[in-house]
Amino acid sequence: GGDTESKDVRQMAGGSALNVAVQLGEMLKTHGEGAGVGAACGKCSFFGLVGDDDFGTVLRRRLVDAQVEDCMLTPEGGAGTGVCIVLSGSEDRAFVTQVGATGQLATSHLSRVLSILYSDETTSLSVHVSGFYSCASLRPELAEFLKR
């Protein structure tokens, strides 16, 4: 019913899957360096669709900083990177989402996950899927893909 002045506004790379990948990357980086084992400690990769735009650059930079392998693709047709504006208050928060390229994500974009799984170098694999309801193209095929 009125305007509320904000003390600050920040642009941050985020989303459940990206947040998980970044934290795993940071943990692997820290444990690898501290233990002197480097890549033998493990690797984290992030798969998804991102536009060729400033928001996509921010996401890719965040992955690089956390030493997460960037396996994001840019879809044909010029779809922009999905964006979510989060309005946080002291007791509640609200989201305004523009799905962007994420809405086009399908299992065909994730074929490299299977290549990694069937690699002789892979001893274990964990797949974190988030934004399921934002990925209309992914929903019909996801269960079968995960079974493979």
Phi and psi in degrees as a GROMACS rama.xvg file:
@    title "Ramachandran Plot"
@    xaxis  label "Phi"
@    yaxis  label "Psi"
@TYPE xy
-169.63  -178.211  GLY-2
-93.9463  143.487  ASP-3
-125.29  127.223  THR-4
-81.8689  136.686  GLU-5
-96.708  144.048  SER-6
-75.7266  -31.3546  LYS-7
-159.63  160.626  ASP-8
-130.788  131.645  VAL-9
-129.507  145.107  ARG-10
-103.365  125.29  GLN-11
-135.928  142.842  MET-12
-77.4534  132.236  ALA-13
-165.862  -162.29  GLY-14
113  149.959  GLY-15
-54.0259  -52.5798  SER-16
-64.3212  -42.9799  ALA-17
-64.9459  -42.3376  LEU-18
-60.8111  -42.8221  ASN-19
-64.4867  -46.7188  VAL-20
-60.4504  -43.8354  ALA-21
-63.2347  -44.3267  VAL-22
-65.1287  -40.5248  GLN-23
-63.4525  -43.7837  LEU-24
-59.5642  -43.733  GLY-25
-63.2987  -41.9605  GLU-26
-64.4169  -45.1189  MET-27
-63.9229  -40.0965  LEU-28
-62.4509  -47.7026  LYS-29
-65.4296  -47.7814  THR-30
-70.4459  -34.2194  HIS-31
-65.4543  -45.1734  GLY-32
-68.6861  -44.4647  GLU-33
-67.4393  -33.3742  GLY-34
-92.3405  -7.65689  ALA-35
71.6922  20.9082  GLY-36
-106.666  -10.3601  VAL-37
53.0229  -128.509  GLY-38
-66.222  -18.6104  ALA-39
-63.3807  -18.3182  ALA-40
-74.7878  -22.4621  CYS-41
136.718  176.569  GLY-42
-145.337  146.575  LYS-43
-123.234  134.115  CYS-44
-125.108  150.555  SER-45
-121.955  125.32  PHE-46
-113.733  139.959  PHE-47
172.719  -173.875  GLY-48
-115.998  138.406  LEU-49
-143.887  143.256  VAL-50
-75.1466  163.557  GLY-51
-89.1859  72.7154  ASP-52
-148.503  -179.92  ASP-53
-62.1494  -37.2007  ASP-54
-65.6968  -39.3604  PHE-55
-62.3826  -39.3912  GLY-56
-61.7278  -41.2468  THR-57
-61.8781  -43.6347  VAL-58
-64.037  -47.1147  LEU-59
-62.2552  -39.85  ARG-60
-62.6205  -38.8283  ARG-61
-64.5028  -39.3203  ARG-62
-65.2951  -45.19  LEU-63
-59.671  -44.5523  VAL-64
-59.8766  -32.8022  ASP-65
-93.3778  4.32405  ALA-66
58.2644  40.6166  GLN-67
-97.6615  133.175  VAL-68
-66.4579  125.094  GLU-69
-86.3934  104.65  ASP-70
-110.982  25.2129  CYS-71
-76.8728  145.2  MET-72
-113.104  155.875  LEU-73
-105.663  120.506  THR-74
-71.9038  155.31  PRO-75
-70.1014  154.763  GLU-76
96.4161  -2.97947  GLY-77
75.986  20.7039  GLY-78
-61.1289  138.21  ALA-79
-81.1878  167.521  GLY-80
-65.6024  137.254  THR-81
-62.6201  143.975  GLY-82
-134.788  140.194  VAL-83
-128.24  123.346  CYS-84
-94.6486  123.483  ILE-85
-108.144  122.599  VAL-86
-102.818  110.523  LEU-87
-106.777  126.836  SER-88
-113.171  -178.285  GLY-89
-70.6684  -23.4742  SER-90
-124.419  -8.85255  GLU-91
-155.916  169.589  ASP-92
-146.041  158.658  ARG-93
-137.452  152.563  ALA-94
-122.786  139.073  PHE-95
-122.174  115.002  VAL-96
-116.336  135.846  THR-97
-119.261  109.019  GLN-98
-64.3692  -38.6316  VAL-99
59.6391  -142.549  GLY-100
-59.0407  -29.2016  ALA-101
-55.7245  -33.5457  THR-102
-64.835  -14.8266  GLY-103
-96.6938  -4.95141  GLN-104
-60.7656  129.095  LEU-105
-135.688  167.712  ALA-106
-61.053  -26.1492  THR-107
-61.3243  -26.1331  SER-108
-77.9102  -10.2453  HIS-109
-110.137  16.8554  LEU-110
-59.0085  -30.0722  SER-111
-65.8412  -25.8211  ARG-112
-59.6618  -44.0766  VAL-113
-66.2076  -37.267  LEU-114
-60.9227  -41.7428  SER-115
-65.5329  -43.6711  ILE-116
-58.8267  -43.471  LEU-117
-89.0814  4.72719  TYR-118
-70.116  145.935  SER-119
-66.1344  -19.9859  ASP-120
-84.4248  -12.4187  GLU-121
-89.8496  121.489  THR-122
-103.448  -22.5401  THR-123
-156.351  155.785  SER-124
-148.823  132.661  LEU-125
-120.105  132.334  SER-126
-116.35  122.415  VAL-127
-107.008  120.137  HIS-128
-112.474  128.554  VAL-129
-138.233  170.665  SER-130
67.3254  25.0902  GLY-131
-50.7714  -43.0097  PHE-132
-76.3674  -15.1337  TYR-133
-86.4735  -11.2565  SER-134
-107.268  71.0574  CYS-135
-57.8507  -35.8275  ALA-136
-74.0343  -21.304  SER-137
-85.6816  -33.9755  LEU-138
-53  -48.0683  ARG-139
-64.5485  -24.9757  PRO-140
-107.372  -8.21975  GLU-141
-65.4327  -44.7295  LEU-142
-59.1469  -46.2507  ALA-143
-64.8275  -40.2212  GLU-144
-60.294  -45.9938  PHE-145
-67.4469  -29.5634  LEU-146
-62.9132  -38.5641  LYS-147
